[in-house]
Amino acid sequence: MFIGGNHEASNYLQELPYGGWVAPKIYYMGYAGVVNFGGLRIGGLSGIFKGQDYHKGHFECPPYNESTKRSVYHVRNLEVFRLKQLRQSLDIFMSHDWPRGIYEYGSVAELLRRKRFLADEVSTGTLGSPAAEELLYALKPDYWFAAHLHVKFPALVEFELNNGKTKSTKFLALDKCLPGRQFLQILEMNPRENETKDLRLDAEWLSILRSTNHLLSVSRTNSYMPGIGSNERFDFTVTKDELDEICSDFGGNLRLPDNFVQTATPHNTVPGKSADVCEKTAVHVNAQTALLCEMVGLSNPVALLLNRSGNTSGILPADNSDFVDSTFTSSSSFNPEEISLDDCENDDEVPDKEDDPPCPGVRRSASGFSNPGEILLGKPEEKASSGEDCESFFPQVKRQSLDPQTSLGETGNCVKAQETETEIISPPG
């Protein structure tokens, strides 16, 4: 199961705006989504935050130009608005970029030691996504997992609820997949009793999608979500009747069917042309999306774009002439807004010697690369409870409490998830 970031096959993920199987047993959560597995409730938000695109609709469509190939993965206000309507508690939430300010609840010194170039954003309070920050305060999940900044970073946020109780969110970001880097940590979470281990749609989320369908836009112009003082409905808290209606529409069975269907042939170079030249990219209406839209009564953004263009071929014209003949070259243009994929953000973090210390819990092979079979398992005393003693789970984090007045979207309905024993397979730190 995964959410999208800023280095994805966006043309394929666009087929599944509400989620779906991208391959057998690999599930994408869509622009945003909530699903259930073994009684654990998992939410996610795809993309990264860029303010210039936040209020726009999902107007992009392949073949992309130099602008839309980036804006297509930028977070939109519609998905954030929908997630903020959730009232039932979440066990896990996933995002690509970090909630803004999350570094204040971990070791800032260690973060800046590893990523010195982040110092300016930390000092100005601008590091991270303001949209994800809103969701952190509103949803308060038990766990929040992220990536994007290419560094492992744990944090612990404690919230003071309106009823005087506290609620904790354990945040963990991991590094990128390279030898000697801390890109993997396995957490064991036991499913709820009497719950089957299969992936299921979430009735509350489907109800929110249905009731907010009219807010969907595929326009590049800005559109704003309704709020207090608006002449239209702005609170889409799901009622029991709406939940019952969703369950009835699905015959009481929200289990996700294994209905993956390949929508395009594997990439092959155009006969007689350079290997750098690709066939023109078609837009596909995915059968998974079509079925969900029919069941819930949703609009398919891709179908809306095709209908608006009057083009039934599935191939839309490029937005600008800078995308000619759908030609891709091996060189990539520089985008100063994005985190570099290079391993040289900081010279002092690139292992260039045989005797450089690997990350904790990984033995070096003779070649200097990590052997997956040599990852050390945590010792029994490294087990930690998911209860209040969170320092043992995420060491070297500082406890802080958020002012309840700063918590956006507080519902007073956040109940603590069932206590489960968690085992850290990779050693702490």
C-alpha positions in Angstrom: 0.0 0.0 0.0 1.4 3.4 -0.9 0.7 7.1 -1.4 2.2 9.1 -4.2 5.1 11.6 -3.8 6.9 13.7 -6.3 8.8 11.0 -8.3 6.0 8.8 -9.6 4.5 7.7 -12.9 1.8 10.4 -12.6 0.2 9.6 -15.9 -0.7 6.1 -14.5 -1.6 7.2 -11.0 -4.1 9.7 -12.4 -6.2 6.8 -13.6 -6.9 6.0 -9.9 -7.8 9.3 -8.3 -9.8 7.5 -5.6 -7.3 4.7 -5.2 -6.9 1.2 -6.7 -4.6 -1.6 -7.6 -1.6 -0.4 -9.7 -0.5 -4.1 -9.9 -1.6 -7.3 -8.2 -1.2 -6.8 -4.4 0.1 -3.3 -4.7 -2.6 -0.7 -3.7 -2.4 3.0 -4.3 -4.5 5.3 -2.0 -5.3 7.9 -4.6 -5.1 11.6 -4.2 -6.2 11.0 -0.6 -8.0 8.0 1.0 -8.8 5.9 4.0 -8.9 2.1 4.0 -9.1 -0.6 6.6 -6.9 -3.7 7.1 -7.4 -6.1 9.9 -9.3 -3.5 11.8 -6.6 -0.9 11.5 -7.7 2.3 9.9 -5.2 3.8 7.5 -5.4 7.2 5.9 -3.1 8.9 3.3 -2.4 12.0 1.3 -0.5 11.9 -1.9 1.8 14.5 -3.4 3.7 17.5 -2.0 2.6 21.0 -1.0 3.1 24.0 -3.3 1.1 27.1 -2.6 0.7 28.2 -6.2 -1.3 25.1 -7.1 -3.1 24.3 -3.8 -6.4 25.9 -4.8 -6.5 24.7 -8.4 -8.4 21.8 -9.7 -7.0 18.6 -11.1 -6.6 20.1 -14.6 -3.4 18.3 -15.6 -3.5 15.5 -18.2 -0.8 13.7 -20.2 1.1 14.4 -22.2 2.5 16.8 -19.6 4.6 19.9 -20.3 7.5 21.2 -18.2 5.0 22.8 -15.8 2.2 20.2 -15.5 4.6 17.3 -15.0 5.3 18.8 -11.6 2.0 20.5 -10.7 0.2 17.1 -11.3 1.7 15.8 -8.0 1.0 19.0 -6.0 -1.5 18.6 -3.1 -4.9 20.3 -3.7 -7.2 21.9 -1.1 -10.1 19.5 -2.0 -8.3 16.4 -0.6 -7.3 18.2 2.5 -10.8 19.5 3.0 -12.2 16.0 2.6 -9.8 14.5 5.1 -10.6 17.2 7.7 -14.2 15.9 7.6 -13.2 12.6 9.2 -14.4 12.1 12.8 -13.5 8.5 13.4 -10.0 8.0 14.7 -7.1 6.8 12.5 -4.4 4.3 13.5 -2.0 5.3 10.8 -1.6 8.3 8.4 0.8 8.6 5.5 2.1 11.6 3.6 5.1 12.3 1.4 6.2 15.6 2.8 6.4 16.3 6.5 3.8 18.3 8.5 5.2 21.8 8.9 6.8 22.3 12.3 7.1 18.5 13.1 10.8 19.0 13.7 10.0 20.9 16.9 9.0 17.6 18.4 12.1 15.6 17.7 15.9 16.3 17.8 16.4 19.5 15.6 20.1 19.4 16.3 20.4 15.8 14.9 18.3 16.8 11.9 20.5 19.8 11.1 23.6 17.8 11.7 22.6 15.4 8.9 20.8 18.0 6.7 22.5 21.4 7.2 20.8 23.0 4.2 17.4 22.8 6.0 18.6 25.3 8.7 17.0 28.4 7.0 13.6 26.7 6.7 13.8 25.5 10.3 14.7 29.0 11.6 11.8 30.6 9.7 9.3 27.9 10.6 8.6 27.1 6.9 10.0 23.5 6.7 7.2 21.1 5.8 3.7 21.3 4.5 1.1 23.6 6.1 -1.7 21.4 4.7 -0.2 18.3 6.4 0.2 20.4 9.6 -3.5 21.2 9.5 -4.3 17.5 9.1 -2.0 16.5 11.9 -3.9 18.8 14.3 -7.3 17.8 13.0 -6.8 14.0 12.7 -4.3 13.2 15.5 -3.5 9.7 14.2 -1.6 7.2 16.4 1.2 7.0 13.8 2.2 9.3 11.0 4.7 8.1 8.4 6.4 10.4 5.9 9.5 10.6 3.6 10.7 13.3 1.1 13.6 14.9 3.0 15.9 11.9 2.7 16.6 11.5 6.3 15.4 9.3 9.2 13.6 11.4 11.8 11.4 10.4 14.7 9.2 12.8 16.7 6.5 12.6 19.3 3.6 15.1 19.4 1.3 15.3 22.4 -2.1 17.0 22.1 -4.2 18.3 24.9 -7.9 17.5 24.0 -10.9 19.6 25.0 -11.9 17.0 27.6 -8.6 17.4 29.4 -7.1 14.2 28.2 -4.0 13.8 26.0 -3.4 12.1 22.7 -0.1 11.2 21.2 1.0 11.0 17.5 4.3 9.1 16.8 5.9 10.5 13.7 8.5 8.7 11.7 10.2 9.7 8.5 12.8 7.4 6.8 15.7 8.0 4.4 15.9 7.0 0.8 16.8 3.5 -0.4 20.6 3.5 -0.7 23.3 1.3 0.9 24.1 2.3 4.5 21.0 4.6 4.8 18.2 4.3 7.3 15.4 3.6 4.8 13.7 0.7 6.5 12.0 0.1 9.8 9.4 -2.6 10.4 6.7 -2.1 13.0 4.4 -4.9 14.0 0.8 -3.9 14.6 -1.6 -6.6 15.7 -5.0 -6.6 13.9 -8.1 -6.1 16.0 -9.8 -9.2 17.4 -12.2 -11.0 15.0 -11.1 -8.9 12.1 -10.0 -10.6 8.8 -6.7 -9.6 7.2 -8.0 -8.2 4.0 -8.1 -4.7 2.6 -11.5 -2.9 2.9 -12.9 0.4 1.8 -13.9 2.8 4.6 -17.6 3.7 4.9 -17.0 7.1 6.4 -14.5 8.1 3.7 -16.9 6.9 0.9 -19.7 9.0 2.4 -17.4 12.1 2.5 -16.5 11.5 -1.1 -20.1 11.2 -2.1 -21.3 14.3 -0.2 -18.4 16.5 -1.5 -18.4 15.3 -5.1 -19.8 18.7 -6.2 -16.6 20.4 -5.1 -14.4 18.5 -7.6 -12.8 20.8 -10.2 -10.7 20.0 -13.2 -10.1 23.7 -13.9 -6.7 25.4 -13.6 -8.4 28.4 -12.0 -8.5 28.7 -8.2 -11.5 27.3 -6.3 -12.0 27.6 -2.6 -13.6 25.2 -0.1 -16.7 26.4 1.8 -16.3 27.5 5.4 -17.9 29.3 8.3 -19.9 32.2 7.0 -20.4 30.5 3.6 -23.9 30.3 2.0 -23.4 26.6 1.3 -22.8 23.6 3.5 -19.3 23.4 4.9 -19.6 20.7 7.6 -19.8 17.2 6.0 -19.6 15.2 9.2 -21.0 11.8 8.2 -24.3 10.8 9.8 -25.4 7.3 10.8 -28.0 7.3 7.9 -25.2 8.2 5.4 -23.0 5.4 6.8 -25.9 2.9 6.6 -26.6 4.0 3.0 -23.1 3.3 1.9 -23.1 -0.1 3.6 -26.4 -0.9 1.9 -25.2 0.2 -1.5 -22.2 -2.2 -1.1 -24.4 -5.1 0.2 -22.7 -4.9 3.5 -19.3 -6.0 2.0 -16.7 -3.3 1.7 -13.9 -5.7 0.9 -11.7 -4.5 -2.0 -12.0 -6.9 -4.9 -8.9 -8.1 -6.7 -9.9 -6.4 -9.9 -6.6 -5.2 -11.3 -6.7 -4.9 -15.0 -3.8 -3.8 -17.2 -4.8 -0.6 -19.0 -1.7 -0.1 -21.2 0.9 -2.2 -22.9 4.4 -2.1 -21.5 6.6 0.6 -22.8 8.4 -0.2 -26.1 10.4 2.2 -28.2 8.8 3.4 -31.4 10.2 1.3 -34.3 12.9 3.1 -36.2 13.2 5.9 -33.7 15.6 6.7 -30.9 15.2 4.9 -27.6 14.7 8.3 -26.0 11.4 8.8 -28.0 8.2 7.4 -26.5 4.9 6.7 -28.1 2.3 9.4 -27.4 0.8 8.9 -24.0 -2.9 8.1 -23.9 -5.3 8.9 -21.1 -7.0 5.8 -19.8 -10.3 5.5 -17.9 -9.5 2.8 -15.5 -12.2 0.2 -14.9 -11.5 0.2 -11.1 -12.3 4.0 -11.0 -15.3 3.6 -13.2 -16.8 0.9 -10.9 -16.2 2.9 -7.7 -17.6 6.1 -9.3 -20.7 4.1 -10.3 -21.1 2.5 -6.9 -20.7 5.8 -4.9 -21.9 8.3 -7.4 -18.7 10.1 -8.0 -17.2 12.0 -10.9 -14.1 10.7 -12.6 -11.6 13.6 -13.2 -10.1 11.8 -16.2 -13.5 11.3 -17.8 -14.4 15.0 -17.1 -11.2 16.1 -18.9 -11.9 13.8 -21.9 -15.5 15.0 -22.1 -14.5 18.6 -21.9 -12.0 18.2 -24.8 -14.5 16.3 -26.9 -11.7 13.9 -27.6 -12.6 10.2 -27.4 -9.2 8.9 -28.5 -7.8 9.1 -25.0 -5.0 11.4 -26.2 -5.2 15.0 -25.2 -3.1 17.8 -26.8 -0.1 19.0 -24.8 -0.7 22.3 -22.9 2.4 24.0 -24.4 4.6 23.5 -27.4 7.6 22.7 -25.1 6.4 19.1 -25.2 6.9 18.2 -28.8 6.3 14.7 -30.2 6.2 13.4 -26.6 10.0 13.3 -26.6 11.8 12.4 -23.4 15.5 12.9 -23.2 17.8 11.3 -20.7 18.7 14.6 -19.2 16.4 16.2 -16.6 15.6 19.8 -16.1 16.6 21.4 -12.7 13.7 22.3 -10.4 14.8 24.3 -7.4 11.6 23.5 -5.6 12.2 19.8 -5.3 14.4 17.7 -3.1 17.4 16.5 -5.1 17.6 12.8 -5.9 21.4 13.0 -5.9 23.2 11.5 -2.9 25.2 14.7 -2.4 23.0 17.1 -0.6 25.8 17.1 2.0 29.3 15.9 1.3 29.7 14.7 4.9 26.8 12.2 4.6 28.0 10.3 1.5 29.9 7.1 2.5 33.0 7.2 0.3 35.3 5.0 2.4 35.4 1.3 3.1 35.5 1.9 6.8 32.7 4.5 7.0 30.2 3.5 9.7 27.0 2.1 8.2 23.6 3.0 9.8 22.8 1.2 13.0 21.6 -2.4 12.7 23.2 -3.0 9.3 26.4 -5.1 8.7 28.6 -4.3 5.7 29.3 -7.1 3.2 32.8 -7.4 1.8 31.7 -5.2 -1.1 30.7 -2.4 1.2 27.0 -2.8 0.4 24.3 -3.9 2.9 23.2 -7.4 2.7 19.4 -7.7 3.3 20.0 -11.0 5.0 22.3 -9.4 7.5 19.9 -6.9 9.0 20.0 -7.3 12.8 16.8 -8.0 14.6 15.9 -6.0 17.7 16.6 -7.6 21.1 13.7 -8.6 23.3 14.3 -5.6 25.5 13.8 -3.3 22.5 10.1 -4.0 22.5 8.0 -0.9 23.4 4.4 -0.4 24.2 2.3 1.9 22.1 1.1 3.5 25.3 2.4 6.5 27.1 6.1 5.6 27.3 6.8 6.8 23.8 10.4 7.8 24.4 11.3 4.1 24.5 9.6 3.8 21.0 11.2 6.9 19.5 14.3 7.7 21.5 15.8 11.2 21.8 12.5 13.0 21.1 11.3 15.8 23.3 7.8 15.9 24.7 5.9 19.0 24.0 2.2 19.8 24.2 0.3 21.8 21.6 -1.9 24.6 22.8 -5.5 23.4 22.3 -6.3 26.7 20.8 -3.9 26.0 17.9 -5.5 22.7 17.0 -7.4 23.0 13.8 -10.6 21.0 13.4 -10.7 19.7 16.9 -13.7 17.4 17.2 -13.4 16.1 20.8 -14.1 12.7 19.3 -10.6 11.4 19.1 -10.5 8.2 21.1 -7.3 6.4 21.8 -6.8 3.3 19.6 -6.6 -0.1 21.2 -3.2 -0.7 22.9 -1.1 -3.0 20.8 2.4 -4.3 21.4 4.9 -2.9 18.9 8.3 -4.5 18.1 11.0 -2.4 16.5 12.8 -4.8 14.2 15.6 -2.3 13.3 17.4 -1.0 16.4 16.3 2.3 17.7 18.0 5.5 16.6 
